[in-house]
Amino acid sequence: MIGTILWAIIGGAIVGMLGRLLLPGRQNISVWLTIGVGIAAALLGGVIADWLGVGDTRGIDWIRHAIQIALAVLFVWLAARFMGSSERRRTA
């Protein structure tokens, strides 16, 4: 159980950072939010991949990882959009 949680945090951090790297432009979100978004994308991407039947294959699960990273890009974009708009309102 602890190992699963630890791997979710580590994998989520990596997926979140990859999503942030692939998203063009500057994102005004914290590292902690990026990690949280990555964890959510990794978990949801794993569920979607299992639902599609490609979550557990022999070797590296490339399709599952692609789904997770695509979700991370979407979630980072959404977080940057919502956090950026709240930052502008507070400073105005």
Contacts in CASP RR format, 6 or more apart in sequence:
PFRMAT RR
TARGET T0000
AUTHOR 0000-0000-0000
METHOD contacts of the structure
MODEL  1
MIGTILWAIIGGAIVGMLGRLLLPGRQNISVWLTIGVGIAAALLGGVIAD
WLGVGDTRGIDWIRHAIQIALAVLFVWLAARFMGSSERRRTA
8 39 0 8 1.000
8 42 0 8 1.000
8 43 0 8 1.000
9 35 0 8 1.000
9 39 0 8 1.000
11 38 0 8 1.000
11 39 0 8 1.000
11 42 0 8 1.000
12 35 0 8 1.000
12 36 0 8 1.000
12 38 0 8 1.000
12 39 0 8 1.000
12 41 0 8 1.000
12 42 0 8 1.000
12 72 0 8 1.000
13 34 0 8 1.000
13 35 0 8 1.000
13 38 0 8 1.000
13 39 0 8 1.000
15 38 0 8 1.000
15 39 0 8 1.000
15 41 0 8 1.000
15 42 0 8 1.000
15 65 0 8 1.000
15 68 0 8 1.000
15 69 0 8 1.000
15 72 0 8 1.000
16 34 0 8 1.000
16 35 0 8 1.000
16 36 0 8 1.000
16 37 0 8 1.000
16 38 0 8 1.000
16 41 0 8 1.000
16 42 0 8 1.000
16 72 0 8 1.000
16 75 0 8 1.000
16 76 0 8 1.000
17 34 0 8 1.000
18 69 0 8 1.000
18 72 0 8 1.000
19 38 0 8 1.000
19 41 0 8 1.000
19 69 0 8 1.000
19 72 0 8 1.000
19 73 0 8 1.000
19 76 0 8 1.000
20 27 0 8 1.000
20 34 0 8 1.000
20 72 0 8 1.000
20 76 0 8 1.000
22 69 0 8 1.000
22 73 0 8 1.000
23 73 0 8 1.000
23 76 0 8 1.000
23 77 0 8 1.000
23 80 0 8 1.000
27 34 0 8 1.000
27 76 0 8 1.000
27 77 0 8 1.000
27 79 0 8 1.000
27 80 0 8 1.000
28 80 0 8 1.000
28 83 0 8 1.000
28 84 0 8 1.000
28 87 0 8 1.000
29 37 0 8 1.000
29 76 0 8 1.000
29 79 0 8 1.000
29 80 0 8 1.000
29 83 0 8 1.000
29 84 0 8 1.000
33 79 0 8 1.000
33 83 0 8 1.000
34 76 0 8 1.000
34 79 0 8 1.000
37 72 0 8 1.000
37 75 0 8 1.000
37 76 0 8 1.000
37 79 0 8 1.000
38 68 0 8 1.000
38 72 0 8 1.000
38 75 0 8 1.000
38 76 0 8 1.000
40 71 0 8 1.000
40 75 0 8 1.000
41 68 0 8 1.000
41 69 0 8 1.000
41 71 0 8 1.000
41 72 0 8 1.000
41 74 0 8 1.000
41 75 0 8 1.000
42 68 0 8 1.000
42 72 0 8 1.000
44 68 0 8 1.000
44 71 0 8 1.000
45 64 0 8 1.000
45 67 0 8 1.000
45 68 0 8 1.000
45 71 0 8 1.000
46 55 0 8 1.000
46 64 0 8 1.000
46 67 0 8 1.000
46 68 0 8 1.000
48 67 0 8 1.000
48 71 0 8 1.000
49 55 0 8 1.000
49 61 0 8 1.000
49 63 0 8 1.000
49 64 0 8 1.000
49 67 0 8 1.000
49 68 0 8 1.000
50 56 0 8 1.000
52 63 0 8 1.000
54 61 0 8 1.000
54 63 0 8 1.000
54 64 0 8 1.000
55 61 0 8 1.000
55 63 0 8 1.000
55 64 0 8 1.000
57 63 0 8 1.000
END
